[in-house]
Amino acid sequence: MSRSAETSVLFVCMGNICRSPSAEGVFKQQIGESGLDEWVWVDSAGTHAYHLSEAPDARAQAAAMARGIDISHQRARRFEVADFERFDYILAMDQDNLDILLRSCPAEFTGKLSLLLGFAPRLNCRDVPDPYYGGEHGFERVLDLIEQGCAGLLDDLRANLG
């Protein structure tokens, strides 16, 4: 995907090694299957610099690979102020990270910020839980939620892209 794409999406969690790289991988797969990969640029970042340049957590990689999604090439990066201007959609995995983003967001860009699961209201769940300190089942649950949030986001993008 190129930065000349019509729409850009950034997924954000805390360390950029579990949830947001998983969301990046899921959404890239979904837009690829929909034939929109030339129109949408996707990336991920973390609000904290705990894992800069590290690959996604091995458990996140394994759970994603079990669904045919390879996220092993991704590397953690920290969210930058320039991302507010660079991306059309900035989607936090949970309210805590959304609040961090909102505190540093220039007023003209706040409309770009939301929770990923805002695109899956039928879930009746707002946050994608952090699976880092849990077992492998938590990574499966995260992917289930992310897949539904990304499907709703894809529907929204289709409507906006015409």
Backbone as numpy.savetxt, mean C-alpha at the origin, in Angstrom:
# Nx Ny Nz CAx CAy CAz Cx Cy Cz
6.43 -0.17 -14.52 5.59 1.02 -14.52 6.46 2.25 -14.52
6.02 3.24 -15.19 6.82 4.45 -15.29 6.18 5.59 -14.50
6.99 6.55 -14.19 6.49 7.72 -13.47 5.65 8.61 -14.36
5.58 8.29 -15.64 4.73 9.05 -16.54 3.30 8.50 -16.54
3.04 7.50 -15.71 1.71 6.93 -15.62 0.71 8.02 -15.25
-0.54 7.78 -15.61 -1.58 8.77 -15.37 -1.93 8.93 -13.90
-1.85 7.84 -13.14 -2.22 7.85 -11.73 -1.12 7.18 -10.92
-0.86 7.71 -9.73 0.16 7.12 -8.86 -0.43 6.82 -7.49
-0.02 5.67 -6.95 -0.54 5.17 -5.68 0.62 4.82 -4.77
0.56 5.29 -3.54 1.58 4.97 -2.54 0.89 4.34 -1.33
1.36 3.15 -0.95 0.88 2.46 0.24 1.87 2.72 1.37
1.35 3.03 2.57 2.22 3.42 3.69 1.86 2.65 4.95
2.89 2.06 5.57 2.74 1.47 6.90 3.87 2.01 7.77
4.21 1.34 8.84 5.23 1.87 9.74 6.65 1.64 9.22
7.03 0.39 8.98 8.41 0.10 8.62 8.65 -0.24 7.17
7.59 -0.40 6.40 7.66 -0.73 4.97 8.31 -2.09 4.73
8.00 -3.07 5.64 8.50 -4.42 5.41 7.40 -5.49 5.49
6.21 -5.13 5.90 5.12 -6.12 5.99 3.90 -5.70 5.16
3.14 -4.75 5.70 1.85 -4.41 5.08 1.97 -3.63 3.79
2.72 -2.53 3.78 2.75 -1.71 2.57 3.44 -2.41 1.39
4.53 -3.18 1.58 5.06 -3.89 0.42 4.11 -4.98 -0.06
3.36 -5.57 0.86 2.36 -6.56 0.46 1.28 -5.89 -0.37
0.84 -4.72 0.06 -0.18 -3.98 -0.70 0.36 -3.57 -2.07
1.60 -3.14 -2.13 2.21 -2.79 -3.41 2.19 -4.00 -4.34
2.60 -5.15 -3.83 2.61 -6.36 -4.66 1.24 -6.80 -5.11
0.27 -6.79 -4.19 -1.11 -7.18 -4.53 -1.68 -6.24 -5.58
-1.49 -4.93 -5.37 -2.10 -3.98 -6.30 -1.44 -4.03 -7.67
-0.13 -4.22 -7.71 0.54 -4.36 -9.00 -0.01 -5.58 -9.75
-0.25 -6.65 -9.02 -0.82 -7.84 -9.66 -2.22 -7.53 -10.18
-3.04 -6.88 -9.37 -4.41 -6.57 -9.78 -4.46 -5.63 -10.98
-3.63 -4.60 -10.99 -3.67 -3.69 -12.13 -3.09 -4.35 -13.37
-2.12 -5.24 -13.19 -1.58 -5.98 -14.32 -2.62 -6.87 -14.95
-3.38 -7.57 -14.11 -4.45 -8.45 -14.60 -5.55 -7.65 -15.27
-5.70 -6.39 -14.88 -6.75 -5.53 -15.45 -6.27 -4.76 -16.68
-4.99 -4.90 -17.02 -4.45 -4.19 -18.16 -4.20 -2.71 -17.91
-4.12 -2.32 -16.65 -3.92 -0.90 -16.31 -2.50 -0.59 -15.86
-1.60 -1.55 -15.96 -0.26 -1.34 -15.42 0.51 -0.22 -16.10
0.15 0.13 -17.31 0.80 1.25 -17.98 0.24 2.60 -17.52
-0.91 2.56 -16.87 -1.60 3.79 -16.46 -1.41 4.13 -14.99
-0.95 3.14 -14.20 -0.87 3.34 -12.76 0.53 3.01 -12.26
1.13 3.93 -11.55 2.43 3.72 -10.92 2.19 3.44 -9.44
2.81 2.39 -8.91 2.59 1.94 -7.53 3.92 1.86 -6.79
3.90 2.30 -5.53 5.08 2.24 -4.68 4.61 2.06 -3.24
5.57 1.89 -2.33 5.24 1.80 -0.91 6.34 2.47 -0.10
6.01 2.83 1.13 6.96 3.50 2.02 6.53 3.29 3.46
7.41 3.65 4.38 7.12 3.57 5.81 7.22 4.93 6.45
6.48 5.12 7.52 6.55 6.38 8.25 7.79 6.45 9.15
8.41 5.30 9.41 9.59 5.23 10.26 10.76 4.64 9.45
11.97 4.89 9.92 13.17 4.46 9.19 13.81 3.22 9.82
13.01 2.37 10.45 13.55 1.21 11.14 14.27 0.23 10.22
13.81 0.07 9.01 14.29 -1.00 8.14 14.76 -0.51 6.78
15.32 0.68 6.69 15.72 1.26 5.42 16.54 0.29 4.57
16.14 0.16 3.32 16.81 -0.66 2.31 16.70 -2.17 2.54
15.94 -2.59 3.54 15.76 -4.02 3.78 14.66 -4.57 2.88
14.77 -5.86 2.57 13.72 -6.56 1.85 12.52 -6.74 2.78
11.35 -7.00 2.21 10.19 -7.28 3.07 10.45 -8.46 4.00
9.76 -8.47 5.12 9.84 -9.56 6.09 9.67 -10.89 5.37
10.45 -11.88 5.76 10.42 -13.20 5.10 9.03 -13.82 5.16
8.30 -13.57 6.25 6.94 -14.12 6.37 5.99 -13.44 5.40
6.16 -12.13 5.19 5.34 -11.41 4.21 5.65 -11.92 2.81
6.94 -12.14 2.53 7.32 -12.66 1.22 6.72 -14.04 0.98
6.78 -14.91 1.99 6.26 -16.27 1.83 4.75 -16.26 1.62
4.04 -15.45 2.39 2.58 -15.38 2.25 2.20 -14.84 0.88
2.89 -13.82 0.42 2.61 -13.25 -0.89 2.94 -14.25 -2.00
4.08 -14.93 -1.89 4.50 -15.89 -2.90 3.50 -17.05 -3.00
2.92 -17.42 -1.88 1.90 -18.49 -1.89 0.69 -18.09 -2.72
0.52 -16.78 -2.94 -0.57 -16.27 -3.78 -0.06 -15.83 -5.15
1.16 -16.20 -5.47 1.73 -15.88 -6.78 2.26 -14.48 -6.92
2.57 -13.84 -5.80 3.05 -12.45 -5.82 4.46 -12.41 -5.25
5.41 -11.98 -6.06 6.80 -11.90 -5.63 7.11 -10.46 -5.20
7.36 -10.28 -3.90 7.70 -8.95 -3.38 9.16 -8.90 -2.92
9.93 -9.94 -3.23 11.30 -10.05 -2.73 12.23 -8.95 -3.24
11.94 -8.36 -4.37 12.79 -7.32 -4.96 12.58 -5.95 -4.32
11.51 -5.77 -3.58 11.23 -4.47 -2.97 12.22 -4.18 -1.84
12.46 -2.91 -1.59 13.33 -2.48 -0.50 12.64 -1.36 0.26
12.74 -1.42 1.58 12.06 -0.45 2.44 12.65 0.95 2.24
11.75 1.91 2.23 12.15 3.32 2.19 11.23 4.10 3.12
11.70 5.24 3.54 10.90 6.09 4.40 10.10 7.07 3.56
8.89 7.35 3.99 8.05 8.36 3.35 8.77 9.69 3.36
8.70 10.41 2.24 9.33 11.72 2.11 8.25 12.78 1.90
8.52 13.99 2.34 7.57 15.08 2.16 7.23 15.25 0.68
8.18 15.02 -0.20 7.94 15.15 -1.65 6.88 14.15 -2.14
6.67 13.06 -1.39 5.66 12.08 -1.78 4.25 12.67 -1.78
4.02 13.69 -0.95 2.70 14.32 -0.95 2.37 14.90 -2.33
3.35 15.43 -2.99 3.13 16.01 -4.31 3.21 14.95 -5.41
4.07 13.98 -5.21 4.36 12.97 -6.23 3.22 11.98 -6.47
2.42 11.68 -5.45 1.39 10.64 -5.55 -0.02 11.20 -5.52
-0.91 10.53 -6.27 -2.33 10.92 -6.30 -3.11 10.30 -5.15
-2.76 9.08 -4.80 -3.38 8.36 -3.68 -2.27 7.99 -2.71
-2.44 8.37 -1.45 -1.51 7.98 -0.39 -2.35 7.24 0.64
-2.17 5.92 0.69 -3.06 5.07 1.45 -2.36 4.43 2.64
-2.76 4.83 3.82 -2.18 4.29 5.05 -2.85 2.96 5.40
-2.08 2.11 6.04 -2.60 0.81 6.44 -3.41 0.88 7.73
-3.18 1.92 8.53 -3.92 2.04 9.78 -4.02 3.51 10.20
-4.85 3.75 11.18 -5.12 5.12 11.63 -3.87 5.78 12.21
-3.04 5.03 12.94 -1.83 5.62 13.51 -0.93 6.19 12.43
-0.71 5.44 11.36 0.15 5.93 10.28 -0.53 7.04 9.50
-1.83 6.98 9.35 -2.55 8.08 8.70 -2.39 9.37 9.51
-2.48 9.26 10.83 -2.31 10.44 11.69 -0.91 11.03 11.56
0.10 10.18 11.46 1.48 10.66 11.27 1.58 11.43 9.95
0.99 10.87 8.91 1.01 11.55 7.60 0.27 12.87 7.65
-0.89 12.87 8.27 -1.70 14.09 8.35 -0.97 15.22 9.08
-0.20 14.88 10.10 0.53 15.90 10.87 1.57 16.63 10.03
2.12 15.97 9.03 3.16 16.61 8.22 2.68 17.01 6.83
1.40 16.80 6.56 0.88 17.04 5.21 0.49 18.50 4.99
1.03 19.11 3.93 0.57 20.45 3.57 -0.93 20.41 3.26
-1.64 21.44 3.62 -3.10 21.47 3.51 -3.60 21.13 2.11
-2.88 21.55 1.08 -3.36 21.32 -0.29 -3.33 19.85 -0.71
-2.68 19.00 0.09 -2.57 17.59 -0.28 -3.36 16.64 0.62
-4.06 17.14 1.62 -4.75 16.25 2.55 -5.82 15.39 1.87
-6.37 15.84 0.76 -7.37 15.06 0.04 -6.82 13.80 -0.59
-5.51 13.68 -0.66 -4.87 12.48 -1.23 -4.75 11.36 -0.21
-4.90 11.70 1.06 -4.67 10.75 2.15 -5.95 10.03 2.56
-5.83 8.72 2.74 -6.94 7.94 3.29 -6.41 6.59 3.75
-7.31 5.83 4.33 -7.00 4.46 4.72 -7.30 3.52 3.56
-6.45 2.54 3.33 -6.70 1.57 2.27 -8.07 0.92 2.42
-8.41 0.54 3.65 -9.67 -0.18 3.83 -10.89 0.72 3.71
-10.69 2.01 3.52 -11.79 2.89 3.16 -12.38 2.51 1.80
-11.61 1.77 1.01 -12.08 1.30 -0.29 -12.77 -0.06 -0.19
-12.90 -0.57 1.03 -13.60 -1.85 1.27 -14.53 -1.69 2.45
-15.53 -0.78 2.34 -16.38 -0.49 3.50 -17.19 -1.70 3.99
-17.45 -2.65 3.11 -18.23 -3.83 3.52 -17.50 -4.67 4.56
-16.18 -4.47 4.69 -15.41 -5.22 5.68 -15.74 -4.77 7.11
-16.24 -3.55 7.24 -16.53 -2.99 8.56 -15.27 -3.02 9.45
-14.14 -2.73 8.81 -12.84 -2.74 9.48 -12.05 -1.58 8.88
-11.40 -0.79 9.72 -10.68 0.38 9.21 -9.18 0.14 9.04
-8.59 -0.67 9.90 -7.15 -0.84 9.92 -6.71 -2.22 9.43
-5.62 -2.24 8.68 -4.93 -3.49 8.36 -3.97 -3.71 9.53
-4.17 -4.75 10.33 -3.34 -4.93 11.53 -1.89 -5.25 11.18
-0.98 -4.81 12.03 0.44 -5.08 11.82 0.73 -6.52 12.25
1.17 -7.38 11.33 1.41 -8.79 11.67 2.81 -9.07 12.20
3.64 -8.06 12.32 5.07 -8.24 12.60 5.34 -9.10 13.83
4.63 -8.86 14.92 4.90 -9.58 16.17 4.04 -10.82 16.34
3.27 -11.17 15.34 2.41 -12.35 15.43 2.95 -13.51 14.61
2.11 -14.48 14.41 2.49 -15.67 13.66 2.17 -15.53 12.18
2.40 -16.62 11.46 2.19 -16.63 10.01 0.74 -16.37 9.63
-0.21 -16.79 10.47 -1.62 -16.58 10.16 -1.93 -15.09 10.00
-1.25 -14.25 10.77 -1.47 -12.80 10.68 -1.15 -12.25 9.29
-0.15 -12.82 8.65 0.22 -12.38 7.30 -0.83 -12.78 6.28
-1.45 -13.92 6.49 -2.55 -14.34 5.61 -3.75 -13.42 5.78
-4.07 -13.09 7.01 -5.18 -12.17 7.29 -4.92 -10.81 6.66
-3.69 -10.32 6.78 -3.32 -9.04 6.18 -3.54 -9.08 4.67
-3.10 -10.14 4.02 -3.28 -10.24 2.57 -4.75 -10.30 2.20
-5.56 -11.00 2.99 -7.01 -11.06 2.72 -7.60 -9.65 2.73
-7.25 -8.86 3.75 -7.76 -7.49 3.87 -7.23 -6.61 2.74
-5.95 -6.72 2.47 -5.33 -5.91 1.43 -5.95 -6.21 0.07
-6.18 -7.48 -0.23 -6.78 -7.84 -1.51 -8.14 -7.17 -1.70
-8.94 -7.13 -0.63 -10.26 -6.51 -0.73 -10.15 -5.00 -0.84
-9.25 -4.39 -0.07 -9.05 -2.95 -0.17 -8.55 -2.55 -1.54
-7.61 -3.31 -2.07 -7.06 -3.02 -3.41 -8.10 -3.23 -4.50
-8.98 -4.22 -4.34 -10.05 -4.42 -5.33 -10.98 -3.21 -5.36
-11.30 -2.66 -4.20 -12.12 -1.45 -4.15 -11.40 -0.26 -4.73
-10.10 -0.15 -4.46 -9.29 0.92 -5.04 -9.26 0.79 -6.56
-9.11 -0.42 -7.06 -9.09 -0.64 -8.51 -10.40 -0.21 -9.14
-11.52 -0.51 -8.50 -12.81 -0.06 -8.99 -12.87 1.46 -9.07
-12.34 2.12 -8.03 -12.32 3.58 -7.98 -11.44 4.13 -9.10
-10.28 3.54 -9.31 -9.38 4.00 -10.38 -10.01 3.81 -11.76
-10.66 2.67 -11.96 -11.32 2.43 -13.25 -12.33 3.52 -13.54
-13.10 3.88 -12.52 -14.12 4.92 -12.69 -13.47 6.27 -13.03
-12.33 6.56 -12.39 -11.65 7.84 -12.60 -10.84 7.87 -13.89
-10.34 6.72 -14.33 -9.56 6.67 -15.56 -10.45 6.60 -16.80
-11.72 6.30 -16.57 -12.66 6.22 -17.68 -12.56 4.88 -18.35
